[in-house]
Amino acid sequence: MVAAGSGSRFGGPKQFADLGGRRVADWAVEAAGAVSDGVVLVVPSDRVAGESSAVAGGPTRAESVRRGLAAVPANAAVVLVHDAARPFASGALFDAVIAAVRGGADGAIPAVPVSDTVKEVDEAGVVVATPDRHRLVAVQTPQGFRADVLRRAHVTGAEGTDDAALVEAIGGRVVTVPGEPSNRKITAPEDLDWARHLVAGDVSGR
């Protein structure tokens, strides 16, 4: 469970913001704990002492995952990596990711269709390509992997915006499972407002 970010875009560590009387991260940890044999929480170094089963994160997301992975028992067969800032991933989504890995994939990631047209631009902001959006998806967490493959991907010390990219880079086969619209990442203050409305019973999230 990756919860070591500084939340620079949010204005603070959003994973520890209040959400219905609990921290955002607590919702995510509870969901993960319901489907796993254990949860390793990766937090900023100054929060380790106050958390259960926690390790200190690193200067990058990938390094934080590596430190968390080092605390996962060596006999684990499947490892899930989840962002603590996604409090509403359902048990069914966790189960679907795990089932895809157990079914033979090296990795499995939740994905949702991209509804907007996407443009590739150069350093000057000039459009250089328009990818076919029907072949594009936006990915979420939890992302699940064969433990040996994920460890092999991270031993390279590579960096990436998600763990699937590192597994792909070593030739791993990563498949997608249907993501969930409600599995929204808390990134900006308005995302937290949406989450609070949802918890309060406003199903629209406004």
N, C-alpha and C positions, 0 to 999 in steps of 0.2 A: 504494500500500500504506500504509494508515493505521496508524502505530505511534507516535503522539505523545501518547497518553493517559497520565495519571498513575497510573491503576489504583487510584483511591481506594477502591473497593469491595473490591478484592483485597488492599490493603495495600502496594502498590508496583506498578511497571510490569510487569505479568504477561507482556507481549509479549516481554520479555527474560529471562524465567525459563528455567531449564534444562529441556529435554525430550529425553530420550534422548541427552544429550551435545551437543545443539544448542539454540539459543534457540527459543522458540515462534515468533518472527517468521521465523527462518530456514526453517522448514518451509513457512510461507505464501509467502515470497518464492520458494522453489524451485518450488513448484507453479505460481505465477503466471508465473515466467520460462519455464517449459516450453511455455507456450501463447501467449506474447506477444513483441513485438519489443523490449520493454524494460520495466523496472520502476523506478518512482520511489518510493523509500522515504521516508515522512514521519515524522520522529522528533523528540523533544525537542531543543531548540537545543543543549544541552550534549553531545549524542551525534553531531551532524552530522559532526564531524571524523573520527570513527572508523568511519564507514559509507561504503559505495560507492553512488554515485548517490542521495545523500540530500539532503533539504531540511528546514529547520526547520519544525515545525508551528506552529499558532496557538493562541489561547486557547480555541477551540471546535472541535468536530469539523468543522463546515462550513468554517471558516477554514483548518483543516489541509488539507482536500481542495482548497480553492482554491489554496493554495500549491503543493501537489503538481501540480495541473492546469496551473499556470503553467509547470512544468518539462517537461510533455509536449510533444513536437514538434507544431508547428502543422498538419502534414499528417496527423496520426493520424485515422483514420476512426472507430474504436471505442475507447472508453476504459472500462476496468474499474476499479471501486473495491472494494478488499477490505480487511477488517479483519485486521491482523496477528495478532490473538488468535484467529483461526480457522485452526488449523494443518492441518486434515485435509480441506479442500475438494479433491475429486478433479479430475483433468484432464477427466473427462467432464462434470463440472458446469461448469467454465469453458467448455468447448466448447459446451454447451447454451445458456449465456447469450449467448455470442458469436453463435451461429447464429440466435437469436431476434432479435437486433438487426440482423444482416445480412439477416434475412428481412423487415424492414420496421418493426419496433417502434422507438420512440424510446428505450425502456429495457426491460431484462429483469432480473428478480430471482428468485432461488430462494425457494420457499415450501413450507412443510410445514403439514399440517392442524393445527388447534387441537383438542386432545382434551378440554380442560377447559371447563366453562361459564365464560363471561366476563361480568362485570358492569360497567356504567358507574356510577360514583358521583360525588356532588357533593363540594364542599370539606369538608363535614362528615362524609363517609363514608357518606352515605345512598344506597342504590341508586336510580338514576333510570331505568335501562333494562337489559334483558338481550338483547344482540344475538344473532341466530341464528348459532351457532358454525359452521354449515355454510357460511356465507358469509365466514368469517374464516380467515386464515392467518397464521402466524408467518414472518417473512422473514429471510433470511440474506444473506451476501455470498459470492462476488463479485456485485456488481451491475454490469451493463453498459449502456452508453449510446452513442448517436450522439454523437460528440465535439462537434459544433456545438451540439447540444441541451443537453448537460451544461454547456458553457461559457456558454450563454445563461441557463441556470437559476442558475448561480453568480454571474453578473455582477450580479444583483439584490442580492447581499449577504445573502440570506435565510438563516435558520437552520433546521435540521431534524434529526431523529434519524437519518435516512438520506438518501441522495442522490435516491432515487426520489421522496420527498416533494417535493423542490424541483422536480424535472422535472414531477411531477403539477401543481404549483402554477402552472406556465406553460402548462398545457394539453397536455403531452406524453402520449403513449400508452405506458403501461408494462404489460408482460405478465409473467406468471409462468411459471417452469419448475419442475419437481419438485426440491425441495431434498433434502438428505441428512441422515438422523439423526446420522451421524458428524461432520457439519460443525458441531460444537458450539463455541460461543464460550467461551473461557477467561475467566470473570468472577469466580469465587470460588475459594478454595484447593481445594475439593473437585472443581472442574472440572479443575484441573491434576493432581490425584491420578488422576482418571479417565483423562486423556490419557496419563499416565505408565504406567498399567496397560496401556493400548492399545498403546503403543509397545513395552512389554516382552513383548507377545504374549498378554496376557490379553484375548481378543476381547470378553469381556463388559464390560470396563472397570470391572467391579465396581460 
